[in-house]
Amino acid sequence: MSRQFDIVVTTIFEPQWLQGYLENLRRHGHDRSTTIRIIIDRKTPASVLAAAREAQAAGFSVDCPDLDEQSAFLERLGVPADFIPWNTDNRRNIGFLRAWESGADVLISIDDDNYCRDDSDFIGEHAVVGSALDAQTTRSADGGRWFNNCSLLHSQLKDAFYPRGYPIEARHAQAQARVAEIAPDDQRMISVNAGLWLDDPDVDAVSRLVQAPRVESAATQRIALAENTWCPVNTQNTALLREAIPAYYYTRMGFPIEGLRIDRYGDILSGYFLQACAKAQGHAVCFGGPVADHRRSPHNLFKDLYFELAGMVIVEDLLPWLQDLKLPGGGYAQAYAALADALDEQAGHMSGFVWDQGGCDFLRDTAACMRRWLGLMDTLSGSAQ
């Protein structure tokens, strides 16, 4: 039996990205095994729903619930109205829930400004999740706490640049992992595969303002993180196994912290939490193909910087603790529940800039949301039986 893939995307722009994915699915024979779940919002133009209907009429599996259908779906689950706020990236959680309920074997999260390339088999390259590491196609990032996935990208810059969510403290040689051959006895299963980007890479606002990297090409070999090596994982072009979905709640943003309002780090925090749970299960997190064209939608970089600043500080202070945290290996849900409890407890020990004015409350709120997410997983699992 072929595996079922679900691609989840949120959008408030015209559906220019959609046709490329549809053509890629059909060209490589994945149109029968893939559902595209488009989660629209109050700002989304009517053309998106119309394009989804046209794709359905052409024989593609496209799930694009309108606003009333989304509200009815969440009401059926008993979800409070503020748990998944309107007009936020957090709405993609609806797509994750619907993918879980449908029984999807592989969840792929994309952004609507990541365009599928003609020269790639988008599903085929993400289909490595669920397989064991292969020394013929994959190398290892080991010997340091951090791997810079932007080192796989070739740009106009001579200096290194780093992905959004990469700690400032880790940007020195002593922290960097080395790329080497995979050990013959490393048979870990790949549970997460994060793709790369051409043109405008996913770097933070500081890097865009100062360096403005433009990517011309990307390395073709996949890199697997070693057990003690980390790298940010976003939601732009990322696949994960079904069993990992309970640990992939997109963290709610908008919380007031030290006169700021945290945003643009929901996927970064969710990616780190997912990564911690994957490591606890003895699974591998990989970076490489597929490569997408990142035709970034319009942004005010100074506004981005304002929203990212609180997230940058939280990541800087929280990650050393997260990296040393020991989570149980009995499954993703168990590890995620333990992580929520640990975040709740750790909130009482954080102090200083951002922490004394909202940061600790943000951690407690996040832990509560993680527990509710696990409850929704259980609810949907029960309704599917």
C-alpha positions in Angstrom: 0.0 0.0 0.0 1.4 3.4 -1.0 1.9 6.0 1.7 -0.4 9.0 2.0 1.2 12.5 2.0 -0.5 15.7 3.2 0.9 19.1 2.2 -0.3 21.9 4.6 -0.1 25.6 3.8 -1.7 28.8 5.1 -2.0 31.8 2.7 -3.3 35.4 2.5 -2.0 36.0 -1.0 -3.0 35.0 -4.6 -2.5 31.3 -5.3 0.4 31.7 -7.7 2.3 28.9 -5.9 -0.4 26.2 -6.3 -0.1 25.3 -10.0 3.5 24.3 -9.7 2.8 21.9 -7.0 -0.1 20.3 -8.8 2.0 19.9 -12.0 4.9 18.4 -10.0 2.6 15.9 -8.2 1.1 14.7 -11.5 4.4 14.6 -13.4 5.9 12.3 -10.7 2.8 10.2 -10.1 2.0 11.5 -6.6 -1.3 13.1 -7.4 -3.3 10.0 -6.2 -1.4 9.7 -2.9 -1.2 13.4 -1.9 -3.7 15.8 -0.5 -3.0 19.6 -0.4 -4.6 21.3 2.6 -5.0 25.0 2.1 -6.0 26.9 5.3 -7.4 30.2 4.3 -7.8 33.2 6.7 -10.0 36.3 6.9 -7.4 38.2 4.8 -7.2 35.5 2.1 -8.5 36.6 -1.4 -11.5 34.7 -2.9 -9.2 33.5 -5.7 -7.6 30.9 -3.4 -10.8 29.1 -2.7 -11.7 29.3 -6.5 -8.3 27.8 -7.4 -8.8 25.0 -4.9 -12.2 24.2 -6.5 -10.6 24.2 -10.0 -7.9 21.8 -8.8 -10.5 19.5 -7.3 -12.4 19.5 -10.6 -9.2 18.5 -12.3 -9.0 15.4 -10.2 -6.6 16.6 -7.4 -7.2 16.0 -3.7 -7.4 19.5 -2.3 -8.9 20.3 1.1 -9.6 24.0 1.4 -12.2 24.5 4.2 -13.8 28.0 4.2 -14.0 30.1 7.3 -17.3 28.6 8.5 -16.0 25.0 7.9 -12.9 25.8 9.9 -15.0 27.2 12.8 -17.3 24.1 12.7 -14.2 21.8 12.7 -12.7 23.4 15.8 -16.1 23.6 17.5 -16.5 19.9 17.0 -13.2 19.4 18.8 -14.2 21.7 21.6 -11.4 24.2 20.8 -11.7 27.7 22.4 -11.9 30.5 19.9 -8.5 32.0 21.0 -6.5 28.7 20.8 -6.0 29.1 17.1 -6.2 32.9 16.4 -7.5 34.3 13.1 -5.0 36.1 10.8 -2.0 34.3 12.1 0.4 31.6 10.9 -1.0 29.6 13.8 -4.0 28.7 11.6 -1.8 26.0 9.9 -2.5 23.9 13.1 -5.9 23.3 11.6 -4.3 21.7 8.6 -2.1 19.6 10.9 -5.1 18.4 12.8 -7.0 17.6 9.6 -4.0 15.7 8.3 -3.8 13.7 11.6 -7.5 12.9 11.4 -7.2 11.8 7.8 -4.5 9.2 8.7 -1.8 10.9 6.6 1.5 8.9 6.8 3.7 12.0 6.1 2.9 15.6 6.9 4.7 18.3 4.8 4.4 21.9 5.8 5.1 24.6 3.2 4.8 28.4 3.0 3.0 30.0 0.1 6.1 31.8 -1.1 8.1 28.6 -1.5 7.6 27.5 -5.1 8.0 24.0 -6.3 10.9 23.6 -8.8 10.5 21.8 -12.1 13.7 19.9 -11.6 12.7 18.2 -8.3 10.4 15.4 -7.3 9.0 17.3 -4.3 7.2 14.3 -2.7 9.8 11.8 -3.7 12.6 13.8 -2.0 10.6 14.2 1.2 9.7 10.6 1.1 13.0 9.8 2.8 11.2 10.2 6.2 10.5 6.8 7.6 13.6 5.2 6.0 16.9 4.4 7.7 20.0 6.6 7.1 21.8 5.7 3.9 25.6 6.3 3.8 25.4 6.5 0.0 23.2 9.6 0.0 23.6 11.2 3.4 26.4 12.6 5.5 26.5 13.4 9.2 26.9 16.7 11.0 28.8 15.8 14.2 31.4 17.0 16.6 29.7 20.2 17.6 26.5 21.4 19.2 25.4 23.3 16.1 25.1 22.7 12.3 24.4 25.7 10.0 22.1 24.4 7.2 22.8 27.6 5.3 26.4 26.2 4.8 24.7 24.0 2.2 23.7 27.1 0.2 25.9 28.9 -2.3 25.4 32.7 -2.4 27.1 35.9 -3.4 28.5 36.4 0.1 32.0 35.4 1.2 30.9 35.4 4.9 28.8 32.8 6.6 25.1 33.4 7.1 22.7 31.5 9.4 19.1 30.5 9.4 16.4 32.3 11.4 16.4 30.9 14.9 20.1 30.1 15.0 21.5 31.4 18.3 24.0 34.3 18.2 26.1 32.6 20.7 26.5 29.5 18.5 27.9 31.5 15.6 31.6 30.7 16.3 33.9 28.0 15.1 34.0 26.0 18.4 30.3 25.3 18.3 30.1 24.2 14.7 29.7 20.6 13.8 31.9 18.9 11.1 30.4 17.2 8.1 31.7 13.6 7.9 30.7 10.1 6.7 27.9 8.4 8.5 29.1 5.7 10.9 28.3 2.2 9.5 26.3 1.3 12.6 24.2 4.5 12.4 20.8 3.0 11.4 18.6 5.7 12.8 15.2 6.3 11.1 14.7 9.7 9.5 11.6 11.2 11.1 12.1 14.9 10.0 13.4 16.1 6.6 13.8 19.9 6.2 14.2 21.2 2.6 16.3 24.1 1.5 15.7 27.3 -0.6 17.1 29.2 -3.5 17.0 33.0 -3.9 15.9 34.4 -0.5 17.0 32.0 2.3 15.1 31.8 5.6 17.4 34.1 7.6 16.5 36.5 10.4 15.8 40.2 9.9 19.2 41.2 11.2 20.9 39.1 8.5 18.6 40.4 5.8 19.3 44.0 6.8 23.1 43.6 7.1 24.0 40.8 4.6 21.0 40.3 2.3 22.1 36.9 1.0 20.9 35.6 -2.3 21.2 31.9 -3.0 22.2 30.7 -6.4 22.4 26.9 -5.8 22.3 24.3 -3.0 24.3 21.2 -2.2 22.7 18.0 -3.3 23.8 15.7 -0.5 21.5 15.2 2.5 22.9 16.0 6.0 21.7 14.1 9.1 22.2 15.8 12.5 24.1 13.7 15.1 22.5 12.9 18.4 24.0 16.0 20.1 23.9 18.4 17.1 21.1 20.9 16.5 19.8 23.2 13.8 16.6 25.3 13.5 13.7 23.6 11.7 11.0 25.8 10.2 7.6 25.2 8.5 8.5 26.4 5.1 9.5 23.1 3.4 9.5 20.4 6.1 8.3 16.8 6.2 7.7 14.6 9.2 6.4 11.2 10.0 2.8 10.7 11.2 4.0 9.5 14.6 5.8 12.9 15.1 2.8 15.1 14.5 1.8 15.1 18.2 5.1 17.0 18.9 4.5 19.5 16.1 2.1 22.1 17.5 2.8 25.4 15.9 3.5 27.7 18.9 1.1 30.5 19.3 2.6 33.9 18.9 1.4 37.5 19.8 2.3 37.3 23.5 3.4 40.7 25.1 7.0 40.4 26.3 9.1 43.3 27.7 7.2 46.0 25.7 7.6 43.8 22.6 5.1 41.3 21.0 6.7 38.0 20.0 6.1 36.8 16.5 7.8 35.0 13.6 9.2 32.4 16.0 6.2 30.1 16.2 7.7 27.6 13.8 11.2 28.0 15.2 10.1 27.0 18.7 7.9 24.2 17.4 10.8 23.0 15.4 13.2 22.9 18.3 10.6 21.1 20.5 10.0 18.6 17.7 13.7 18.1 17.4 14.1 17.4 21.1 11.4 14.8 20.9 12.9 13.1 17.8 16.3 12.9 19.5 14.6 11.3 22.5 13.2 8.6 20.2 16.6 7.9 18.6 15.4 9.3 15.3 17.3 11.4 12.8 16.6 15.0 11.6 17.9 15.7 8.1 18.5 18.7 5.9 18.7 18.8 2.1 16.3 18.3 -0.8 13.8 19.2 -2.0 15.0 22.7 -2.8 12.3 25.3 -3.3 12.4 28.8 -4.9 11.7 31.2 -2.0 10.0 34.1 -3.7 9.5 36.0 -0.5 6.3 37.9 -0.1 6.7 41.7 0.8 8.0 42.4 4.3 9.0 45.5 6.3 12.4 44.2 7.6 12.3 46.7 10.6 8.9 45.4 11.6 10.2 41.8 11.2 13.1 42.7 13.5 10.7 44.1 16.1 8.7 40.9 16.2 11.8 38.7 16.1 13.7 40.3 18.9 11.9 38.7 21.8 12.1 35.3 20.1 15.8 35.7 19.6 16.4 36.3 23.3 14.1 33.4 24.3 15.9 31.0 22.0 19.3 32.3 23.2 18.5 31.7 26.8 16.3 28.6 26.6 18.2 26.3 24.1 21.1 25.4 26.4 18.5 24.1 28.9 16.6 22.3 26.1 19.7 20.6 24.7 20.5 19.1 28.1 17.0 18.1 28.9 16.4 14.3 29.1 13.0 13.4 27.6 11.4 9.9 27.6 11.8 7.6 24.6 8.4 5.9 24.7 6.9 7.9 21.8 6.4 11.5 20.6 3.3 12.2 22.6 4.9 11.0 25.8 8.1 13.1 25.2 6.0 16.1 24.2 3.9 15.9 27.4 7.1 15.6 29.5 8.5 18.6 27.6 5.4 20.7 28.4 5.8 19.8 32.1 9.5 20.7 32.0 8.8 24.1 30.3 6.2 24.9 33.0 8.7 24.1 35.7 11.6 25.9 34.0 9.5 29.1 33.7 10.0 29.6 37.4 13.8 29.6 37.1 14.2 32.1 34.2 15.0 35.7 35.0 16.4 38.8 33.4 15.6 40.6 30.2 12.3 39.5 28.6 11.8 36.9 31.3 10.7 39.2 34.1 8.2 41.0 31.9 6.2 38.3 30.1 8.7 35.7 29.1 8.0 33.3 31.9 4.3 33.7 31.4 4.8 32.9 27.7 6.5 29.6 28.6 3.6 28.7 30.9 1.1 29.6 28.2 3.0 27.6 25.6 3.1 24.5 27.9 -0.7 24.8 28.4 -1.2 24.9 24.7 1.0 21.9 24.1 -1.1 19.9 26.6 -4.3 21.0 24.9 -2.7 20.0 21.5 -2.0 16.5 22.8 -5.6 16.3 24.0 -6.8 17.1 20.5 -4.6 14.4 19.1 -6.3 11.9 21.5 -9.7 13.2 20.6 -9.1 12.8 16.8 -7.5 9.4 17.3 -10.6 8.3 19.2 -13.0 9.7 16.6 -11.2 7.9 13.8 -11.6 4.5 15.4 
